Amino acid sequence: MGTTSRAGNNQSAVMIGGPRLVIEDVERVARHKAPILPLDAAARARIEASAAWIAETVARLSGDRELNGPLRAYYGINTGFGALAGRAALDTPLLTERLGRNLIASHTVGVGPWLDEEVVRATLLIRAETLAQGRSGVRPLVVETLIRMLNAGVYPAVPELGSLGASGDLAPLAHIALAMTEPLAGTAAQASTDGEAFMPADGPLSPGEVPHVTEDRVTGAAKRWRRVPGAEAMVAAGGKISLKAKEALALLNGATVSAAIAALVVADARNLLDHAELALAMTLEGARGFRDPFLPHVHEARGHEAAGRTAARVLAYTRGSTLLDPGDFDRDPARVPPQDPYSLRCGPQVFGSVADTLDLARRWVEMDLNAATDNPLIFVELPREDKAVSGGNFHGAPVGMAMDFLAIALADLASMSERRMFVLNDYRPGKP
């Protein structure tokens, strides 16, 4: 199946719950269909420990009821959610499972265009990693199902719009959960809560059926999909699974779709910046520009290391060029003054700032790739009886701010590109 390598080729296998996920892992799985390894013993043990505490807690509920004492409420396990948390406590395992199923069905309210396959695959990967931290109280079966879905190419149908961000990506994650899990047997909603997924439309479509068309980001090839019931698509991954207490909430709670989109954006931004540096060097040659703004002395004087690195790469790209002004370390510029337009002269300063912003965005996003973002989280090592701890790790602020900062940086990068195009179309040497 390949080797686990953070710098490996596009088909290097990725491990869930092992080494930290990085942006390149997400891109390989989402875009290049890199395989996922089975859970190892350490990850399985972590997951089983928190799942065992949930199972023991739920098993005690019926006994608590029979003792006629106050029924203890465990948020996310036997209570309502959000503002309904303190209204009532459920006293049987069946009711806790029905609570979870109702949570999923009630949140599948997304609208708008469908998320691309690569975003859904990235989401499945990150959610599996989140649950593999062993803080969510799910069984290994849940994580293994997400892994099987990735390896089998199951593509749940997830609308783009309808989530909150502040409470995690509840709606899109609910659409994934609905497609992969069984309805409760015998309930009135059984037939209408199956979820949907896409399968390749290799043959002719039914009359009136409109295919979902995506474009492969690697090859550019168009691909047609037909929308099918979740159960049909899940056959390839071993079939749907039934959820126990807390597992529905664990699948829904967290900014995982946001992190998936952000990870792919960071990968694309890095590629864009690399090409922008090359384009800057080519424009410098096309305009017969000066090397002076790229000399290391300039950037050591300001101290912005990323700007210095950009300048060094541009000098390396243009080494030996006979098109540039001959001015260099030991030769005076031939033209006076040696001043190119800002879109050339200030390239290192802008590109360096973009690079620093990109590094920040990568760091924050990669934190979320490896985070336990559920609520409540289960800490079996706590000495207290209630191991469930409520917090706010589901909040989308870290990913949202990373993307806000990166959007500002990329807008400036685009502005520089537009101005370079102007230079190439309306430039005369010596013109300021």
N, C-alpha and C positions, 0 to 999 in steps of 0.2 A: 504493500500500500504506500510505500515511500517512507521518507524520514521526516522527523519533526525538526524543522529548521526555520528560524525567524528570518534568515536571509536566503532561504532555499528558492528553488525554481517554482513555477506556478502550480505544479502538481505535488509539491511537498505536502504530506499529510499534516493536519493541524490537530493538536491535542486539546480537549476540553478539560478544564480543571487542573491543568499542569502548569507549564511555563506561561508567563503572562502573554496575553494576546497583544499584538501590535497591529498598526494600521495595515501593514502588508499581509498579515494573516486574513484580515477581513476582506481585502481586495481579492486575494487568491481564492477564497471560498466563494465569495459573491459573484465574481466575474469569470473565474477560470475553473470553477467546479472542483477545487482541490478537495480531496477526501478528508473525512474526520475519523480519527482513531477512536476505538472503544474507550470507555471510562477506565482509568487505571484504579488500582486497589485503594490508593490514598484518597482520591476524589470520591469513590464509592463509599468509603467509610465515613467521610464527612457528611455526605448526603444522607446516609442511613441513620446517622446519629440524631439529626434534627427531625427526620421523619418519624423516628421511633418515639420521640417526645410528643409529637402531635398525636400519634396513634394512642399512646397511653393516656393522654389528656382527654381525648374524645371517648375512650373506653370508660373513663370515670364518670362521664356525664349522667348516664342512666342510673348509676349507683347513687350519685348525689341527689337525684330526683326522688329515688325511693326512700332516702333518709329524711325526706321532707325538710331538709335544711335549705339555706339560700343557695341557689344555683350560681356557681361562679361563672362570670363572663370572661371569655378570652377573646380579645379583639381579633377579627379576621378568621377566627376558628368557629365560634358558636354565637357570634353577634352580627348585627347589621353593620353597615359600613358608613364611614363619614359621620354625618349628623345622626344617623340611626344607630350608632354604636351602643348607646346606653339604653335603648328602648326595651330590649328583651334578650334573653339568653336561651339558646336552643338546647334541648336535653337528650337528643338521640343522634347517633351517627348518620342515620338517613336524612335527618333534617339539615345537618351540616353539609352533606353532599348536595342536597337540593338547593341550599343557599348558594353554593358555589356555581351550580349550573345556571341558576337564575341570574347570578351576577354576570356571567358570560353573555347569556342571551340578551340581557337588558342593555349591555354596552355595545352590542354590534350595531351601531347606528351611524357608521361612517358613510360618507357621500363623496361624489366627485370621481375623477379618473382613478384608475387602479395604480397602485404602486408598482414600479418596475420589478422584474424578477430579482435583479441584483440587490435591491433594497430589502426585499422580503427575505432573501437568503442571508444577507448580513444580519437582519433582525433575528432570525432563527439561531444563528451562530452566537450572537451576543447574549440572547436570552438563555441559551444552554450554558454559557459560561457563568452568567449570573446565578443560575440555580445550582451550578456545580460548586459554588462557594460553600454550600452546606449551611446556609443561614435562612433558608426559605421553608423548610419543613416538607419538601416534596420527596417522593420516592425516587430512587434511581430510574425507574421506569419512565418518568416524565422527561428526564434529561436524555435518556436513551432514545426516546421517541423523536425528540427534536433532532438528534444526530442521524437517526434513520431517515427522517424527512429530507435532510440535506443530502445525504448520500444517495437517496433515491430520486432526487430532483423534484420533490413535491413542492408546488408553488401555490400556497393559499391565496385566495382573492381578497385583497385588502384595499379598501378605498383610501385615498390620500387625505381626506378631510374629516374632521370630527373629534380630534383629540384636544386635550387641555394643556399639556405641558406642565402646569403647576402640580397636577396630581399624577403625572406619568402619562404614557401614551395608551390610555385605557381602551379607547375605541379600536384603533388598529390592532392592538394585541388581542382584543376580544375576538376579532375576526379570525385571527390565526388559531386561537384556542377553540373556537367553535368548529373549525374545519378538522381539527385533530382529535377531538374528544367525543365520546358517546353521549347522546341524550340520556336522561334518566328513563329507564324502562317503565312503561305503563303511564307516563305522564301525558297530559293533553298536548304539550308542546313538543313531543318527541319528533314528529314528522317535520316540523317547521324550524327546527334548530339544528340542522345538520351542517351548516356552513357550506362554503364553496371554495373551489380551487381551480387552477388552470391546468390543462393537459395539452400537449402538442396537437395541433389540428393538422394531422398528416393526411387525412382523407377528406372526402367531400363533406361539406357542412349541411346541416338540415335546412329545409326551406325557411327563410327568414332569420336564420341564425347569423349573428354578426360576430366575426372573430375579434379577439383581443390581439393587437399587433404590437410587438416590441422590437427594439433594435439592439442587436448585440453590440455592447460598447467596445468589444475587442476587435471584432471582425467587421462591424457595420451591417451585417446581414439582418434582414427582417425575418421575424419569426411569428407565425400565427398560432394562436391558442384558442381552445374552446373551453368555456366555463362549465364545470361539472360539479355534482354534489361532492362534499368533502369525503364521504365514505368511499366513493369511487377512486379518488386520487390517493387516498391513504392506503389502499391495497398494496401499493408498491413499497410502502414503509411498514408493512406488517399489520395494518389496520388501525382503527381508532382505539383510544384507551378511555377507560372510565376513571374519573377523578375522585380522590378522597378529600377529606376536610383540608382546607387551607390551600389546596393546590390550584384551584381556579384563581384565587387572588394572587398567588405567586406568579402565575402566567401573565397576569394583566398589569401588575403594578411596577412601574419604572419607565424611565424615558428611553426605552430601548430602540424604538423606531428612530427617534431623534439621533441617538448615538450611531445607529446604522448609517443614516444619511450623512451625518457629520464625518464619519470615518471615510466614506467614499469621497466626500468633498475634499477632505484633507489630502487624500491620495491624488486627486485630480489637481489640486492647487500646487502640490509639489511638482508635478509634471509640468504644469503651466509655468511656474517660476523658472524651472530649468530651461524651458524653451524660450522664455522671455529674455533670459540672459544671452542665449545664442542669437536671438533676433536683434538684441541691442548691439552685439558685436558686428553682425552683418550690416545693420543700419549705419554703424560708425564707419564701416568701409565704404558703403554706398555713398555716404555724404563726404567722404575723404576727410574724416574728422581727426581729432587730436587724441593722443595718448595721455596727455597731462592729467585729466580728471581721474585717471585710473591708476596713477602712480601710488605706491604704498605710502609714500610720505604724506599725501593728502589725508588718507584715512587714519593713519597713526596720529595725526594732529587732532582729529576729533574723537577717536577712541571707539567708534562703533564697529565692532569686529565683523559683524555680518556684512556691512558695507564694504569693508576691506576684502572679504572673501569674494564678493561679487566682482569687485574691480579686478582682483587677481585672475578670476576665470575669464573675464573679458579680454584682459591682456594675453592670456594663454591662447584664446581663440584667434586673436589677431597677430600672434607672433609671426614675424617674417613677412607681414603684409607690405606690399609696395603701394597700396592704395591710400593708406593713412598718411597724414602729415609725418615727415621723418622725425619730428621731435620725439625724444625718448630720454632715458636716464642721462645720457652723455652727449646729446645733440639738442641744440636749440630748435624750437619750432621754426618752420620756414615762413609761416604766415603770421601776421600780427593784426589783432590780438589773437591768442590761441583760445578762443571762446566758442564752443559749439552751443546750439540751443539747449535749453534745460532738459529736454526729453532724452538727450544724449549725455550731457555733462553731469546731470544729477541722477543718472540711472543707478549708480551704486547706493546712494543715500536712500532712494525710494525702495529699490529692490531689497536692500539690506533690512529695512524696516518691515517689508513684507515677509522676509525670511524669519525675522524674530517673532512676528505675529503668528506665522505658521507653526513655529516651534512651540509657542504657547498653546495654540489650538490643539496640536498633536498631543501635548502632554495632558491637557485636560480631557480630551476625548479618550485617550488610552486609559486614563484613570477609570472612566465609566465603562470601558470594555471589560474591565476586570473587577467591577464593583458588585457588591450585593445591594441591589436597589429596591428590594421588596419592602413591604411594611405590613405587619410587624416582622422583625427579624428574630430568629431563634438563636439564643446563645446558651447552649447546653452546659457550658462551663460556669454559668452563674450559680452561686450557691443558693439563691432564692428558689422558691417553688415555681413561680411563673417565669418561665424562660423566654417568653415572648416580650420583646421590647419595641415599643412604637417610636418611630422617628420620622425623618423626612428625606431619606435617601432617594426617594422616587422623584424628587423635584428636578425639573429640567433646566434649572438656572446654569449649572456649570457648562452643559453642552450649548445652551442657548447663547450665553455670553461669548463662548469660544467662537461660535458661528457669527455673532454680531461683529466681533473684532476682526475676524477673518474677512467678512464681507467688506468692511471699510478698507482693509488692505488691498483686496483684489480689485475694488473699484479704482483705487489709485494706480494699480498695475495696468488696468485697462485704459485709464486716461493717458498714461505714458505711451502705451501702444498706439493709441489714436494720434497722439502728437508726433510720434516717430513716422507714422504714415504720412502726415502732413509734410514733415521734413523731406521725405523721399519724393514727394510730388511738387514741392515748392521751395527748394533749398538752393541758395547760391553761396559759395564759400565767402566768408566774411560777413554774411548777413547775421545780425544778432538774433 
